[in-house]
């Protein structure tokens, strides 16, 4: 069971993630978009979207630092376990709350705004359920273990296990003593990875690389023709109508 859950399942979801992104880019470039609904409603979106994306960015940075950087490296530069624990719990809780609140605002907006709800597909609804579950389970596990509980150092179990997957030397025994809340968060997170390429979340893999090398866009004014009204400087006001004296 441990091998199936902590070796086969992660590799399978990662394979689906990579293969799905390649397939989507190859066969669905025009669908590679967020399908923005800002045109239908922007007031609530202006609050929910920045809050959600800020929280996600902070959560991503925290996960990269906590899971991929070994504990010995942070201790080697003078960061004690206590200091790391306090910073991770505080920043992680704030980031998680921002992400959860922002996502809740976006979901409420999508459900309560008629045109936005009409543009919501079944795929979108399933994506929101899985995404909300990942964020809620991660936040709940962190609060229960480190705020309400005695604390749990996942860098001694979960982090070595995750890095062992990238080394192609998986060690499922590292997950034996991990609390159930963290295990549930990890399982649902990998399910989200497999689902990712087939949703609007695929836009996260976009980067404006071509913008750096594309040619300049040249703007030209219209050719002056006798039949067209001559152009005037921008600060010059509208043409003045001739007076009676001018006509005489």
Beta strands, then each sheet from edge to edge (+ up, - down):
end
